[in-house]
């Protein structure tokens, strides 16, 4: 019976050892094989998701590009319109004459008209003109409306109106008209 107990004990011991070795191998394979493989798989999955996101952005690129082309076309049209309102440097005297004629046409008497120093800007030049005119207030108002309707870009600044003490209803105006033109 001792022999049978030894055999039975050896068999049980073998089963326990086999079970422990199997558990150890299972744990070792999980720690050294499966866990690193899962980490690598997660990294590869993240990279693939990033690449898919970039592909989606690139798929929308033609639509965005088309919108940018349309916006660029609108901006170019706006620039062309503004440039058409800027006379060339050679035309500045014509614009000056037009402003003087408009003043006389509306019953204003020019006392002085003189050009000031030109201001050079990015792609255009501002030519300020100091004017002193005499006349009634409604003539000034009509003059300002006519200058505003010119198809050129102009700006009136530094305007001073003084009442003429000798003639009732008449004023003296001193102002600077700036005319813009291409350099």
C-alpha positions as CSV (number, residue, x, y, z in Angstrom):
1,X,0.0,0.0,0.0
2,X,2.9,2.3,0.5
3,X,3.7,1.9,-3.1
4,X,0.2,2.8,-4.1
5,X,0.3,5.8,-1.8
6,X,3.6,6.9,-3.3
7,X,2.3,6.5,-6.8
8,X,-0.9,8.4,-5.9
9,X,1.2,11.1,-4.1
10,X,3.6,11.3,-7.1
11,X,0.6,11.6,-9.4
12,X,-1.0,14.4,-7.3
13,X,2.4,16.1,-7.0
14,X,2.9,15.9,-10.7
15,X,-0.6,17.4,-11.3
16,X,0.1,20.2,-8.9
17,X,3.5,20.9,-10.5
18,X,2.0,20.7,-14.0
19,X,-0.8,23.1,-12.9
20,X,1.7,25.6,-11.4
21,X,4.0,25.4,-14.4
22,X,1.0,25.9,-16.7
23,X,-0.1,28.9,-14.7
24,X,3.4,30.3,-14.7
25,X,3.7,30.0,-18.5
26,X,0.3,31.5,-18.9
27,X,1.3,34.5,-16.7
28,X,4.7,34.8,-18.5
29,X,3.1,34.7,-21.9
30,X,0.6,37.4,-20.9
31,X,3.2,39.7,-19.4
32,X,5.9,39.2,-22.1
33,X,3.8,38.6,-25.2
34,X,0.1,39.6,-25.0
35,X,0.5,42.8,-23.0
36,X,3.2,44.3,-25.3
37,X,1.3,43.2,-28.3
38,X,-1.9,45.0,-27.0
39,X,0.2,48.2,-26.3
40,X,1.6,48.1,-29.8
41,X,-1.8,47.5,-31.2
42,X,-3.2,50.5,-29.3
43,X,-0.4,52.7,-30.7
44,X,-1.0,51.5,-34.2
45,X,-4.7,52.1,-33.8
46,X,-4.1,55.7,-32.6
47,X,-1.8,56.4,-35.6
48,X,-4.4,55.0,-37.9
49,X,-7.1,57.2,-36.4
50,X,-4.9,60.3,-36.8
51,X,-4.2,59.4,-40.4
52,X,-8.0,58.9,-41.0
53,X,-8.6,62.3,-39.5
54,X,-6.0,63.9,-41.9
55,X,-7.6,62.1,-44.8
56,X,-11.0,63.6,-43.9
57,X,-9.5,67.0,-43.8
58,X,-7.8,66.5,-47.1
59,X,-11.1,65.3,-48.5
60,X,-12.6,68.7,-47.6
61,X,-9.6,70.6,-49.1
62,X,-11.1,71.0,-52.6
63,X,-14.3,72.6,-51.2
64,X,-12.2,75.0,-49.0
65,X,-9.9,75.7,-51.9
66,X,-12.9,76.5,-54.1
67,X,-14.3,78.9,-51.5
68,X,-10.9,80.6,-51.2
69,X,-10.8,81.0,-55.0
70,X,-14.3,82.7,-54.9
71,X,-13.3,85.0,-52.1
72,X,-10.0,85.9,-53.8
73,X,-12.0,86.8,-57.0
74,X,-14.3,89.0,-54.9
75,X,-11.3,90.7,-53.3
76,X,-9.6,91.3,-56.7
77,X,-12.8,92.9,-58.0
78,X,-12.9,95.2,-54.9
79,X,-9.3,96.2,-55.5
80,X,-10.0,96.9,-59.2
81,X,-12.9,99.1,-58.2
82,X,-10.8,101.0,-55.7
83,X,-7.9,101.4,-58.2
84,X,-10.3,102.7,-60.8
85,X,-11.2,105.5,-58.4
86,X,-7.5,106.4,-58.0
87,X,-6.4,108.6,-60.9
88,X,-2.9,108.2,-62.2
89,X,-0.2,110.7,-61.2
90,X,-0.6,112.5,-64.6
91,X,-4.4,113.0,-64.0
92,X,-4.0,114.9,-60.7
93,X,-4.1,118.3,-62.3
94,X,-7.4,117.4,-64.0
95,X,-8.9,116.4,-60.7
96,X,-7.7,119.7,-59.2
97,X,-9.3,121.6,-62.0
98,X,-12.6,119.7,-61.5
99,X,-12.7,120.6,-57.8
100,X,-12.0,124.3,-58.6
101,X,-14.7,124.3,-61.3
102,X,-17.2,122.6,-58.9
103,X,-16.5,125.4,-56.4
104,X,-17.1,128.1,-58.9
105,X,-20.1,126.4,-60.4
106,X,-21.8,126.4,-57.0
107,X,-21.2,130.1,-56.5
108,X,-18.1,130.0,-54.3
109,X,-15.3,132.4,-54.8
110,X,-11.9,130.8,-54.4
111,X,-9.5,133.0,-52.4
112,X,-6.6,130.6,-52.4
113,X,-6.0,127.1,-53.7
114,X,-2.6,125.6,-53.0
115,X,-1.2,122.1,-52.9
116,X,0.5,120.7,-49.8
117,X,3.2,118.1,-49.4
118,X,2.3,114.7,-50.9
119,X,2.0,111.7,-48.5
120,X,3.3,108.5,-50.0
121,X,1.5,105.4,-48.8
122,X,1.5,101.7,-49.8
123,X,0.7,101.8,-53.5
124,X,-0.9,105.3,-53.6
125,X,-0.2,108.9,-52.9
126,X,-2.3,111.4,-51.0
127,X,-2.3,114.9,-52.4
128,X,-3.7,117.4,-49.9
129,X,-5.0,120.8,-51.2
130,X,-5.6,123.7,-48.9
131,X,-8.6,125.8,-50.1
132,X,-10.1,129.0,-48.9
133,X,-13.5,129.8,-50.4
134,X,-16.1,132.6,-49.9
135,X,-19.8,132.2,-50.4
136,X,-23.1,131.4,-48.7
137,X,-23.7,128.3,-46.7
138,X,-26.0,126.6,-49.2
139,X,-23.3,127.0,-51.8
140,X,-20.9,125.2,-49.5
141,X,-23.4,122.4,-48.9
142,X,-23.9,122.0,-52.7
143,X,-20.1,122.0,-53.2
144,X,-19.6,119.3,-50.6
145,X,-22.3,117.1,-52.1
146,X,-20.8,117.5,-55.6
147,X,-17.3,116.6,-54.3
148,X,-18.7,113.6,-52.6
149,X,-20.3,112.4,-55.9
150,X,-16.9,112.5,-57.8
151,X,-15.9,109.1,-59.1
152,X,-12.5,109.7,-57.4
153,X,-11.6,109.0,-53.8
154,X,-11.4,112.3,-51.9
155,X,-11.4,113.3,-48.3
156,X,-12.2,116.7,-46.7
157,X,-10.5,117.5,-43.4
158,X,-9.6,120.4,-41.2
159,X,-12.6,122.4,-42.2
160,X,-13.2,125.8,-40.5
161,X,-16.2,127.9,-41.3
162,X,-16.3,131.6,-40.3
163,X,-19.2,134.0,-40.5
164,X,-18.6,137.0,-42.7
165,X,-19.4,140.0,-40.6
166,X,-19.7,142.4,-43.5
167,X,-22.3,140.3,-45.5
168,X,-25.1,138.6,-43.7
169,X,-25.5,134.9,-44.7
170,X,-22.0,134.6,-46.2
171,X,-19.2,132.5,-44.8
172,X,-15.5,132.0,-45.3
173,X,-14.3,128.4,-45.4
174,X,-10.8,127.1,-45.0
175,X,-10.3,123.3,-45.4
176,X,-8.0,120.7,-46.8
177,X,-9.2,118.4,-49.6
178,X,-7.2,115.2,-50.0
179,X,-7.2,113.5,-53.4
180,X,-5.7,110.0,-53.7
181,X,-4.0,108.7,-56.8
182,X,-1.8,105.8,-57.8
183,X,2.0,106.1,-57.5
